[in-house]
Amino acid sequence: MGIFFLFIPFFSLASSLPWEGKRVYTIQVGSFIDKEKAEERVKKVENLPYARISYRNGRYKVRVGFFKSSKEAEAFIRKFNLREKIKDFYITRIRFSSKGVNFLSKGASQTVTNHKTFSKKGEIKNNSLKEKKHSKENKSTKIAVANVSTETKVVETKKEKDLTTEKDNFEKNKSVFEKEDFTESKVKLSEITAKDIKDGKKDRKNFFVKLFLIAFLLILIIFFILSKLATKLMYKKEKNNSINFQLLISKLLKEENYEKIIDVAVPYLIKNPHDTFVKKAVAESFEKIGRYLEAAAIYSELSKDLEEKELKVLAQEFERKSEEVLKKEFKGRK
């Protein structure tokens, strides 16, 4: 049942015809200059909803379905296995027009005509309603004009009487109002100035606090960025130094200058204890000179470093090497 309910909105979407001029998505399965080729292509998708030939810009375009979005079109493609029927198709967005469109199903062509007639009927009804409203408004305006003409005369006489009485009262109470207004205005001005000063001080304080916080945040961000850049630069420098140093060690190994390797590499390893290449070179140098104890110790360190890096096979080889060098030391003592 769940699958059935999911299928209903999907099928209705594919089979709903849009209004004239509405933007919708559709699937174009072919575009041909010859009409016969377009008709051959339509036969492959004639069972699909709204299979049609649209004549646009001198070409016969074969299209299927109408969709609100490209996702709905993709779901349609998966549902009807369109990839198995046709290889070259794509989703496109169009402005729908019924001109030059030839639907395979009769129902589709009938719905196109219904869309047109419905819009025309709606326009006729709206026009008739507008005419009725205009006629009613004209009648009401005529009656209102007649009533206004009689009322204006009465109002004018009343206004003249009221003006004379207001003038007399104004002259009598003018002096009293002037004194009261002057005293009240002084009080109001003093209150307003005091409030403005307080509000101004508060606004300034808030403004400076906000400025300080923004500046502090900016300084923190800049410091964080600079520290990251500095660490990156340092790392690059260390990498370059180590590469250059390894090149120097390999050169000395070719020259068999073992004593020089020991003199240069031992202080380097104090700063860079995890450089396995240099460690190996130092161990080999000690072995060549005959200092077997130092060579064995460095070989054992190498095995531990390689175990930490999970290179167990190499670690075992260097452990054997350290044992062999120790045996040489003990043989020499005997």
N, C-alpha and C positions, 0 to 999 in steps of 0.2 A: 504493500500500500504506500509506503514512504517513497519508493521509486516512482510510483504513478503520480503522486502529488508534485514531485520535483519535475516531472516531465511536462505537466500542464502549463506552468508559466513559461517554460523554455519554448514549447511549441507555439504558444500564443504570441510570443515575442517574434518568432521567425515568420509568423503568418499575419502580423498586423501591418496594414498598409499605411504609410505616413501621409500627412497632408501635403498639398502642393507647396513647394519651396522649403520644406523642412529638411534639416541636415540629419542624415542617418548614416550608419555603417552598412556596408554590403560586401559580398564576396564576389570578386570578378574571376571567372573561370576561363575567360578567353576574350581576345580582341582581334577581329578579322576585317579585311577590306571586302572580301567576298561574302555575300549573304549565305551562300550554300554551305560554306565551312562553318559559319556560326550556327546554322540549323543542325549540322551534324554534331557539333559540340553540345548543343542544348539537349539533344536526345540522351546524352549520358547522364544528365541531371534533371530530366523531366519529372521525376517522382518527388523531387525536393520542393519545399514551399517557395512560391514566387520565383520559379525559374522563368527567365525572360530574356529577350534580346532588346537592347537599347541602342538606337542609332544616334551616335554622338560624334561630331566633328569628322564625318566621312568614314566612320568605322562602326562595325556591328559588334557591340560589346555584350557578351553573355554573362549574366549575373544571377545570383541566387540570394533570397532572403533579405530582410530588413532588420537592423539591430540598433539598440541604443548605445552600445559600447563595443569596443574591439574584443573584450573578454567574452561577451555573449556570442560573438561571431566565432571565436576560437572553440567555445563549448559546442557550438553547432557543428563545426568541422569534425570534432572528436565524436560527436553523437552519431552522425551519419557516415562516418568513415570516408570523408571526401578525398583523403590522400590516396586511398586505394583506387578510386574512380579516375581522378585527374591529378597530374603531377604539378603542372604550372598554374597556380592560382594564388591570389593574395587578397587581403582585407583592405578596403578603401572607404573613404568617407565622401559622400556625395550630397548634393542638394536635389531632392526628389522632384522630378517633373514627369508627368504622364505623357508628354509629347514624344513621339518616336519610340514608344515602349510597346513591345508585343509580348504579352503574357501567354504562357501555354495553357493555363487553366482559365475557364470562363468566369469563375467567381472573382478572380483578381480584377478582370476588366470591368465587371459590374460594380465592384467597390470603388473603382476610380471614378466612374460616372456618378455614383452616389455622393462621393466627396464633393464634386463640383456642384451638383444640384443643391446639396445641403447648404453650401456657402451662399448660393444665390438666394435661396429662400430666406435665409437669415438676414441678408441685406434688405430684402423687400419688407420684412416684418419690422426691422429697425426704422426704415424710412417712414412707414405708416404711423408708428408710435411717435416719431419726432413731429410729424405734421399735426397730430392730435394735441400734443403738448403745446405747440406754437399757437394753435387756435384758442386754447384755454387761457394761455398767458396774455394774448391780445385783449380778450374780454375783460379779464381782471384788471389790466392796466387802465382801460377806459373808465371803469367804475372808480378806481382809485384816484384818477385825475380829477373827476367830478367832486369827490369827497374832499380832496385836498384843497381845492379852490374855495370851498365854503369855510373850511377849518382855518385857513390862513388869515382870513379877515378877522375872525374872533381872536386869534392868537396875537395879531398885531396890536389890537386895542388893549388887550391885557398886558402886553409887554410895555406899552407906553406908560400905563398906570404904575406898573412895578418899578420902572426906571425912575420915575419922579420920587417915589417913596424911598427907594434905595439911596438916591442922591442926598435926601434930607438926613437920613440916618447916618450915612457915611460922614457928612460934614460935622454932625454932632459928636460922633464917637472917634473922630480922626485923631484928636490930641491924645485921648486915652490910649488908643491902639499904638500910637507912635512911641509913647513912654514905655508901655509894657513890652513891645517888640524889641526896643533898644536894650532893655535890661536882660530879657531872655536871650537875645543874640550874643551879649557879652558872656553870659554863663555858658552857653553852648560852645562858643569859640574856645573858651578856656578848657572845657572838657575835651573838646576835639583835639586841641594841640597836645594836651597831656597824653591822651591815648595814642596819638600818632608818634610821639617821641618814644613811648614804651614799645609800641609795635615795631618801630624802626630799629631800635636796639636789638630786639629779639630776632628780627629778620637778618640783621648783620651777623649776629652770633651764629645763627643757623647756617648762614652762607659760608662763613669762615670754617666752621666745623666740617661742612660738606667738602669744601676745597681741600682741607687737611687730609680727610679720609681718602679722597680720590688721589691726591698726590702720593700718599703712603702706599696705596694699592699699586699705583703705577711704578713706584720705586721697587716694590717687592717683585713685580712681574719682570721688570728690566733686570734686576739682580739674578732672578731665577734663569732667565734666558742667557745672560752673560756667563753664569756658572756652568750651564750646560755646554755652551760653546767652548769655554776654556777646557773642560774635561775632554771634549772631542779633539781639540787641538793637541792637548797633551798626549792623548792616546795615539794620535797619528804620528807625533814626534817620536814617541817610544817605539812604535812599530818600525818607523823608518830607521831609527838608530839600531834596533835589533837586527834588521835586515842587512844594514851596512856592516855591522859587527860580524854577522855570520859569514858574509862574503870574505871579510878579512881573515877569519879563522880557517875557512876552506882554502884560501890562498896559502896560508902558513902550513897547512897540512900537506899540500902538494909539494911545498919546498922542504918538508920534513924538519921544520924549525920548531921542535917540540918545546924547548925551554921558553921560547918567546910566547907560545900559546899559553903556557902555564902562568907566565908573568902577567899577560894581558887579561886572560879569561877568569882567573880566580877572583879579582875584585869586581868584575862584571857580574859573576854568578851571585855575589853577595846581594847585589841590587835586583837581579833577575834570576831567582833560584829555580824557576820553572822552565827555563830555556833548555830543553832536552838535547838539542843539537850541540850547543856549546859544552854541556856536561859530558856528552859522549866524546867530544874532541879532547877535553881535558883528561878524561879517564884513559883514552888511548895514548895520550902524550906521556902520562905517568907510567903506563905499562911499557912503552918503548924505551923510556929512560931507565927503567928497572926499579921504580918506586911502586912496588906491587900493593903495599898496604893502602896507599892513597887511591890507587886505581880501583881496588876492590870496594872501598868505601863509596866511591862515586858511582860504581856500577850498581851497588845495592840501592843507593838513593834513586837512581834512574828506574829501577824495577818498581819501587814504591810509587813514583810519580805516574808510571804507566798503569799501575793497578788502579790508582785514583781515576784515571781517564778511561778505565774499563778496557784496557788493551792487555789482556792477561797473557796472551801468547808471547808478546814482546817482553813483558815483565819477567816471565819465566826464563827467557833466553839471557837477559841481563843478570838474573840471579845466578845462573850457571856460570856466566862469564866471571862474576865476582868470586865464585868458588874456585874456578880454575886459576885465577890470578893469585889467590891466597895459597894454593898448593905450590905455585912457583916460588913464593916467598919462603915457605917452609922448606922446600927442597934446597934452596940456596943456603939456608942456615945449617942444614945437615952437612 
